[in-house]
Amino acid sequence: MKAIISDVHGNLAALEAVLEDIDSKDVDEIVCLGDVVGYGPEPVACLEKLSYLMDGVRCVMGNHEEAVTAGSADSFTSRAKRAIEWTKVQLFGPEGNPHPDAQARMELLSTLPTIVERDGTFYVHGSPRNHTREYITPRDVRNKSKMKAIFDQLETFCFAGHTHIAGVFTEEGFSTPADLMNIYLTGTEKAIVNVGSVGQPRDGNPKASYATFDGDTVIFRRVDYDVNRTADLIYSISELDRSLGDRIKVGR
């Protein structure tokens, strides 16, 4: 069975809680859908915990990894840009005084694939059409042309993250985990499963989100963690907007 995690965003407390929960399950492989860094206060610790997935081609590039390595954050909000600049210093050191591990970290992050295939299932950060940057949101089901273009790029089944909102997209519409009683049975229909976010959920539930997959069944899972610890760390870092701490307390 696989565990699929996404959008850790430098939230070590959430990541550790999820990894502990995964350890209690019959999981033999973890796949990460990107954005290990960005927004959160502990990007280096999160990177170090998951670097073995990156070496083993079990992690795809997220738009935040893309931004810290390629230097392109033009489409980001102002608070996200500030967080990216701070994160780059944590990872690589200040300009003119590089961290001893800067080159190794840059190589690790910049060479992440944008799509991974494992046992016939595809894994991306954003969408099958634009692997790192395209959002597929629940309201997009009303945009028939967008959804058709995305599903035209999909052979069967795909996991994605990026929006921080868990659920299942099919050619018929979108279902929340609650709609599905937290279980989705795969079949012949095309589907895109968003596993939500470990470190910054945006569905109104502050608990860390991830999913397990045994080849036939997806189970959406939520895990409690010390939200206040992460929020307080964010508040203590002037380069990180206080709203980033506020939002994780309410899952928005």
C-alpha positions as CSV (number, residue, x, y, z in Angstrom):
1,M,0.0,0.0,0.0
2,K,1.2,3.5,-0.8
3,A,0.8,6.7,1.2
4,I,0.5,9.9,-0.9
5,I,1.4,13.2,0.7
6,S,1.6,16.7,-0.7
7,D,2.1,20.3,0.2
8,V,4.1,19.9,3.4
9,H,5.1,23.6,3.1
10,G,7.8,23.6,5.8
11,N,5.4,22.4,8.5
12,L,7.5,19.9,10.4
13,A,5.0,19.3,13.2
14,A,2.4,18.3,10.6
15,L,4.8,16.2,8.6
16,E,6.0,14.3,11.7
17,A,2.4,13.6,12.8
18,V,1.6,12.3,9.3
19,L,4.7,10.1,9.1
20,E,3.8,8.6,12.5
21,D,0.3,7.9,11.3
22,I,1.7,6.3,8.2
23,D,4.0,4.1,10.3
24,S,0.8,2.7,12.0
25,K,-0.6,1.6,8.6
26,D,0.4,-1.3,6.3
27,V,2.3,1.2,4.0
28,D,5.4,0.1,2.0
29,E,5.9,3.2,-0.1
30,I,5.4,6.9,0.3
31,V,5.0,9.2,-2.7
32,C,5.2,13.0,-2.3
33,L,3.5,15.4,-4.7
34,G,5.7,18.4,-4.1
35,D,5.8,21.6,-2.3
36,V,7.8,20.2,0.6
37,V,9.1,23.8,1.2
38,G,7.5,27.3,1.0
39,Y,5.3,29.2,3.5
40,G,6.3,27.3,6.6
41,P,9.0,27.9,9.2
42,E,11.1,24.7,9.0
43,P,11.9,24.0,5.3
44,V,15.3,22.5,5.9
45,A,14.1,20.0,8.5
46,C,11.2,18.9,6.2
47,L,13.6,18.6,3.2
48,E,15.9,16.4,5.2
49,K,13.1,14.1,6.4
50,L,11.9,13.6,2.8
51,S,15.2,13.8,0.8
52,Y,15.3,10.0,0.5
53,L,12.0,10.1,-1.5
54,M,13.7,12.6,-3.9
55,D,16.7,10.4,-4.4
56,G,14.4,7.5,-5.0
57,V,12.2,9.2,-7.6
58,R,9.2,9.2,-5.4
59,C,8.7,12.9,-5.2
60,V,7.7,15.3,-7.9
61,M,8.5,19.0,-8.3
62,G,6.0,21.5,-6.9
63,N,5.7,25.1,-7.9
64,H,7.6,26.2,-4.7
65,E,10.5,23.9,-5.5
66,E,10.4,25.4,-9.0
67,A,10.5,28.9,-7.5
68,V,13.3,28.4,-5.1
69,T,15.5,26.7,-7.7
70,A,14.6,28.6,-10.9
71,G,14.0,32.0,-9.2
72,S,10.7,32.4,-10.8
73,A,7.9,33.5,-8.4
74,D,6.3,36.1,-10.6
75,S,2.8,34.5,-10.3
76,F,3.0,34.3,-6.5
77,T,1.3,36.6,-4.1
78,S,3.4,39.1,-2.2
79,R,3.4,37.1,1.0
80,A,4.3,33.9,-1.0
81,K,7.2,35.8,-2.7
82,R,8.5,36.9,0.7
83,A,8.3,33.4,2.0
84,I,10.1,32.1,-1.0
85,E,13.0,34.6,-0.6
86,W,13.3,33.6,3.1
87,T,13.1,29.9,2.3
88,K,15.9,30.3,-0.3
89,V,18.2,31.8,2.3
90,Q,17.4,28.9,4.7
91,L,18.1,26.3,2.1
92,F,21.1,27.8,0.3
93,G,22.5,30.5,2.6
94,P,22.6,34.3,2.0
95,E,24.1,35.8,-1.2
96,G,27.9,35.7,-1.0
97,N,27.9,33.2,1.8
98,P,26.4,29.9,0.6
99,H,25.5,27.1,3.0
100,P,27.9,24.1,2.8
101,D,25.0,22.0,1.5
102,A,23.7,24.6,-0.9
103,Q,24.9,22.9,-4.1
104,A,23.6,19.4,-3.0
105,R,20.2,20.9,-2.1
106,M,20.0,22.8,-5.3
107,E,20.8,19.7,-7.3
108,L,18.3,17.6,-5.4
109,L,15.4,20.1,-5.8
110,S,16.1,21.3,-9.3
111,T,16.3,17.8,-10.8
112,L,13.0,16.6,-9.4
113,P,10.7,15.2,-12.1
114,T,7.5,17.0,-12.8
115,I,5.6,13.7,-13.2
116,V,6.1,10.2,-11.9
117,E,4.5,7.0,-12.9
118,R,4.3,4.2,-10.3
119,D,2.6,0.9,-11.1
120,G,0.5,2.4,-13.9
121,T,-0.7,5.4,-11.8
122,F,0.6,9.0,-12.4
123,Y,1.6,11.5,-9.8
124,V,1.9,15.3,-10.4
125,H,1.8,18.4,-8.3
126,G,-0.6,20.6,-10.3
127,S,-2.5,18.8,-13.2
128,P,-1.9,16.4,-16.0
129,R,-1.8,19.4,-18.4
130,N,0.6,21.6,-16.5
131,H,2.4,19.5,-13.9
132,T,3.6,22.2,-11.5
133,R,1.4,25.3,-11.8
134,E,-2.1,24.6,-12.9
135,Y,-4.8,24.6,-10.2
136,I,-7.8,22.3,-10.5
137,T,-10.4,23.6,-8.0
138,P,-13.8,22.3,-7.2
139,R,-15.4,25.3,-9.0
140,D,-13.6,24.3,-12.2
141,V,-16.1,21.6,-12.8
142,R,-18.3,24.4,-14.2
143,N,-15.6,25.2,-16.7
144,K,-16.3,22.3,-19.1
145,S,-13.7,23.3,-21.7
146,K,-10.9,23.5,-19.1
147,M,-11.9,20.1,-17.6
148,K,-12.2,18.4,-21.0
149,A,-8.7,19.7,-21.9
150,I,-7.2,18.4,-18.7
151,F,-8.9,15.0,-18.9
152,D,-7.8,14.7,-22.6
153,Q,-4.3,14.6,-21.2
154,L,-5.1,11.8,-18.8
155,E,-5.1,8.1,-19.7
156,T,-6.7,6.7,-16.6
157,F,-5.9,7.8,-13.0
158,C,-3.8,10.5,-11.5
159,F,-2.9,11.9,-8.0
160,A,-2.4,15.6,-7.6
161,G,-2.0,18.3,-4.9
162,H,-1.4,22.1,-5.3
163,T,-4.9,23.4,-4.2
164,H,-4.6,22.0,-0.7
165,I,-8.2,20.8,-1.1
166,A,-8.8,17.0,-1.0
167,G,-11.3,15.3,-3.2
168,V,-11.9,13.4,-6.5
169,F,-12.4,14.9,-9.9
170,T,-14.0,12.8,-12.6
171,E,-15.5,13.8,-16.0
172,E,-18.8,14.0,-14.2
173,G,-17.8,16.4,-11.5
174,F,-16.1,16.8,-8.1
175,S,-16.7,14.8,-4.8
176,T,-15.3,15.8,-1.4
177,P,-14.0,13.1,0.9
178,A,-17.2,13.6,3.0
179,D,-19.3,12.9,-0.1
180,L,-17.4,9.7,-0.5
181,M,-17.3,8.8,3.2
182,N,-13.5,9.1,2.9
183,I,-13.2,6.2,0.5
184,Y,-12.9,6.2,-3.3
185,L,-12.9,3.0,-5.3
186,T,-11.0,3.2,-8.5
187,G,-12.4,1.7,-11.7
188,T,-12.4,2.3,-15.4
189,E,-13.4,6.0,-15.2
190,K,-10.8,8.7,-15.5
191,A,-10.1,10.4,-12.2
192,I,-7.8,13.0,-10.6
193,V,-7.5,12.5,-6.8
194,N,-6.3,15.5,-4.8
195,V,-4.9,14.3,-1.5
196,G,-5.1,17.7,0.2
197,S,-2.2,19.2,2.2
198,V,-0.1,18.0,5.0
199,G,1.1,21.4,6.1
200,Q,-1.5,24.0,5.1
201,P,-5.0,22.5,4.5
202,R,-7.5,24.9,2.9
203,D,-10.8,23.0,3.2
204,G,-11.8,24.4,6.6
205,N,-10.2,21.5,8.5
206,P,-6.8,22.3,10.1
207,K,-5.9,18.6,10.5
208,A,-3.1,17.4,8.2
209,S,-4.4,15.6,5.1
210,Y,-3.0,12.7,3.1
211,A,-4.3,9.5,1.5
212,T,-3.4,5.8,1.2
213,F,-3.9,3.8,-2.0
214,D,-3.7,0.0,-2.3
215,G,-4.2,-0.1,-6.1
216,D,-7.9,-0.2,-5.9
217,T,-9.0,1.9,-3.0
218,V,-8.1,5.5,-2.0
219,I,-8.7,6.3,1.7
220,F,-8.6,10.0,2.7
221,R,-7.0,10.5,6.1
222,R,-6.7,13.4,8.6
223,V,-4.2,13.7,11.4
224,D,-4.1,16.0,14.4
225,Y,-0.9,17.9,15.1
226,D,0.4,20.8,17.2
227,V,-0.9,23.6,15.0
228,N,0.0,26.3,17.6
229,R,3.7,25.2,17.6
230,T,3.9,25.8,13.9
231,A,1.9,29.1,14.0
232,D,4.1,30.4,16.8
233,L,7.2,29.7,14.8
234,I,5.8,31.6,11.9
235,Y,4.9,34.5,14.1
236,S,8.5,34.6,15.3
237,I,9.9,35.0,11.8
238,S,9.5,38.6,10.6
239,E,10.0,37.6,6.9
240,L,6.9,35.3,7.1
241,D,3.5,37.0,7.0
242,R,1.5,36.4,10.2
243,S,-1.5,35.4,8.1
244,L,0.4,32.2,7.3
245,G,0.2,31.3,10.9
246,D,-3.4,32.4,11.3
247,R,-4.6,30.3,8.3
248,I,-3.3,27.0,9.5
249,K,-5.3,27.3,12.7
250,V,-8.5,27.4,10.7
251,G,-7.6,25.3,7.7
252,R,-7.9,28.1,5.2
